[in-house]
């Protein structure tokens, strides 16, 4: 038989030096098919139909076996070798690759939960009116207007994003043609409004837009890719107490707003931060500005002690008003006598601190205010941290105002950072929301350790016998300073629009490097009277310290002024403060 007589001759491989190894893979397949077909031909020619059948069965089984092996290998590869995060974790464009945000003890603050977008292709819906009615029945929050608009169209469109798994199941059970779902990872905050201003939020595209979600956006994403959590410095137990007591204080005082901050003064870690009301998007702790009144006397006294311009026994004449030009500076509760520096602080004398500030002069006052961070935004990762409203000139009148907390508007976060520097040995440490503190953060020495120790004792004395008596917590050695200021309304200071503050530290005893915590409570425009910090803010501080001490490991014990049960030491004279 010639080539022309053989109908399959054109399929045969041409002879070559390397034989079949030189043939492309498609020619191997061609040759295999030729041989199979040739076998069928021989079987028919030899009148062996059963051989023909066996060959065909063998071919079919072989093909199915190859397909099955390929599918099995693919499934094994997907299950065992898929990247961390799950098979198909990037299968949809709305996936949020963000880590869970947790508190310092691992309690969940933010996580991702799969939701679903509801889509409808009207071309596949048989009865559009019935479909709209049924979907609205099981999904009441769906807009009937949107449903009808999509169903009356001619292309597939989204009807409603963010369906929960339960809502998806209810719609799916309707078995309506043309209804499909697409997964969408959603950022959810299981604690609702708790810690909302600290944690912040991320948008539907997985981008941090506020709070810690924005401040640590890149790191949260990276932790998510590694399959790890991202811990904050917040202690959810402390945060819960702070929010609870802040809301209670605001209700008791009929306040417009309130702020609370709790920090570890040795590390700068923020353990709790709350802004009330929680429904207000403004984080008053980071972004609201206040003249805080007599809390600033702490910094004025510290500067006087640290520069050597005064000691605790230095005398200041507060027997009459202090005149600066035509301006007359008086005390809230005048003593009309000469006071020691200690008495100036305990009686919260505007006259005494004004005289000290003017004596120190603008250069010294500006220097110490800069050191305490009062002239710059509070150093913390939050983008919302606002700069203060500072005075333009530093004349004697301004110095007097600054000495008792007028003429400068700062954020509560600035006050918290400054109080930490006063009570940790004199080191200004940047505040942080990172668990364990900010890595590699440098501190600056603001005042000497001795000045810090002196202020700690003075703050404690102020709670025991000064204006902060209502902040006492049995056995916890609370120290602090009250602050009261009227707001500027229509160009005049209005006593009916006031701010009451208490800045505290506990325990106030022990060495400068002892574990110690700062509590700041600010009540904005209390409606009750009196509106001073000693009455509206100090009681909340005492209750907060009492409740969080067990979480922080602070033991109750006696000090020179009170027993562990809070009873007065008879040898120590107690004088009720005025609450200013």
Secondary structure, 3 states (H helix, E strand, C coil): CCCCCCCCHHHCCCCCCCHHHHCCHHHHHHHHHHHHHHHHHHHHHCCCHHHHHHHHHHHHHHHHHHHHHHHHHHHHHHHHHCCCCCCCCCCCCCCCCCCCEECCCCCEEEEEEEEEEEEECHHHCCCHHHHHHHHHHHCCCCCHHHHHHHHCCCCCEEEEEEECHHHHHHHHCCCCCCEEEEEEEEEECCCCCCCHHHHCEECCCCCEEEHHHHHCHHHHHHHHHHCCCEEECCCHHHHHHHHHHHHHHHHHHCCCEEEEEEEECCCCEEEEEEEECCCCCCCHHHHCCECCHHHHHHHHHHHHHHHCCCCCCCEEECCCCEEECCEEECCCCCCCCEEEHHHHHHCCCHHHHHHHHHHHHHHHHHHHHHHCCCCCCCCCCCCCCCCCECCCCCCHHHHHHHHCCCCCEECHHHHHHHHHHHHCCCEECCCECECCCCCCCCCEECCCHHHHHHHHHHHHHHHHHCCCHHHCCCCCCCEEEEEEEEEEECCEEEEEEEEEEEEEEECCCCCCCCCCEEEEEEEECCCCCCCCHHHHCHHHHHHHHHHHHHHHCCCCCCCCCECCCCCECCCCCCCCCCCC
